[in-house]
Amino acid sequence: MTTRNKLFTRFAKKAAHFTGTPMCFIIALAILLVWAASGPIFKFNDTWQLVINTGTTIITFLMVFLIQNTQNRDTEAMQIKLDELLRANRTASNKLLDLEELEESEMDELRKHYEMLAERSRNKPTAKRRS
């Protein structure tokens, strides 16, 4: 990983973590309250409205990329962990290791297969059920 990517990853992690905290919510709420309270001072003019519209648009636009970056990393890490669990479990099917690479029709076939297994398991009168 390049230094630039490492810096962005660190920044994205910290920003995503901070934006999910109560403190960030309180800060955002305070900004909105100050903006709303300043309305009478600026006579609720177009510039007053433009300030909040522009600010929220820019923040939302940038947050989409930060959240997507964090989501991609989390999904990839989870997929690797699941692959390792499947690989380590002797009774698991190794054909599931690259499930995310299959075509949709192949995934539909596998889903039907596992739905059939689940149905069989439910209908077995002597099978012990796990809670």
C-alpha positions in Angstrom: 0.0 0.0 0.0 1.4 3.4 -0.9 1.9 6.1 1.6 -0.9 8.1 0.1 -3.3 5.2 0.4 -2.2 4.6 4.0 -2.8 8.2 4.8 -6.3 8.2 3.2 -7.2 4.9 4.9 -6.1 6.3 8.3 -8.0 9.5 7.7 -11.1 7.6 6.4 -11.2 5.3 9.5 -10.8 8.2 11.9 -13.4 10.4 10.1 -15.9 7.6 9.9 -15.4 6.8 13.5 -15.8 10.4 14.6 -18.9 11.1 12.5 -20.6 8.2 14.3 -20.0 9.6 17.7 -22.6 11.5 19.9 -20.1 14.4 20.0 -20.3 14.8 16.2 -24.1 14.7 16.3 -24.0 17.4 19.0 -21.7 19.6 17.0 -23.9 19.2 13.9 -27.0 20.0 15.9 -25.3 23.1 17.4 -24.3 24.3 13.9 -27.9 24.0 12.8 -29.2 25.8 15.8 -26.7 28.7 15.3 -27.7 28.8 11.6 -31.4 28.8 12.5 -31.0 31.5 15.2 -29.1 33.7 12.8 -32.1 33.7 10.3 -33.7 36.8 11.7 -30.4 38.7 11.7 -30.0 37.9 8.0 -33.8 38.3 7.3 -34.0 34.7 6.1 -32.5 35.8 2.8 -31.2 33.6 0.0 -27.6 33.9 1.1 -28.6 32.6 4.6 -30.3 29.6 3.0 -27.4 29.1 0.5 -24.9 28.7 3.4 -26.7 25.7 4.9 -27.5 24.2 1.5 -24.0 24.4 0.3 -22.4 23.2 3.5 -24.7 20.2 3.8 -24.2 19.3 0.2 -20.4 19.4 0.4 -20.3 17.4 3.6 -22.8 14.8 2.3 -20.8 14.5 -1.0 -17.5 13.9 0.9 -19.1 11.5 3.4 -20.3 9.2 0.7 -16.7 8.5 -0.3 -15.5 8.1 3.3 -18.4 5.7 4.2 -17.9 3.7 1.0 -14.2 3.3 1.7 -14.9 2.1 5.2 -17.7 -0.2 4.0 -15.4 -1.7 1.3 -12.6 -2.4 3.8 -15.0 -3.9 6.3 -16.7 -6.1 3.7 -13.4 -7.3 2.4 -12.1 -8.2 5.8 -15.3 -10.0 6.7 -15.1 -12.0 3.5 -11.5 -13.1 4.2 -12.5 -14.2 7.7 -15.5 -16.1 6.4 -13.3 -17.8 3.7 -10.9 -18.8 6.4 -13.7 -20.3 8.5 -15.0 -22.2 5.5 -11.5 -23.4 4.6 -10.8 -24.6 8.2 -14.1 -26.4 8.6 -13.8 -29.9 7.2 -17.5 -30.4 6.6 -17.9 -27.0 4.8 -18.0 -27.0 1.0 -14.9 -25.3 -0.4 -16.9 -24.3 -3.5 -18.4 -21.6 -1.3 -15.0 -19.9 -0.9 -15.3 -17.8 -4.0 -19.1 -17.4 -3.9 -19.0 -13.7 -4.5 -17.3 -14.3 -7.8 -20.1 -16.5 -9.2 -22.7 -15.4 -11.8 -26.1 -14.6 -10.4 -27.6 -17.7 -12.0 -25.0 -19.9 -10.3 -25.7 -18.2 -6.9 -29.4 -18.9 -7.5 -28.7 -22.6 -8.0 -26.7 -22.7 -4.8 -29.3 -20.8 -2.9 -32.0 -23.3 -4.0 -29.7 -26.2 -3.0 -29.3 -24.8 0.5 -33.0 -23.9 0.8 -33.8 -27.6 -0.1 -31.3 -28.8 2.6 -32.9 -26.5 5.1 -36.4 -27.7 4.2 -35.2 -31.3 4.6 -33.7 -30.5 7.9 -36.9 -28.9 9.2 -39.0 -31.8 8.0 -36.9 -34.5 9.7 -38.9 -35.7 12.7 -36.0 -37.2 14.5 -33.4 -34.5 13.9 -32.2 -32.6 17.0 -32.7 -28.9 16.4 -30.2 -26.3 17.6 -31.6 -23.1 19.0 
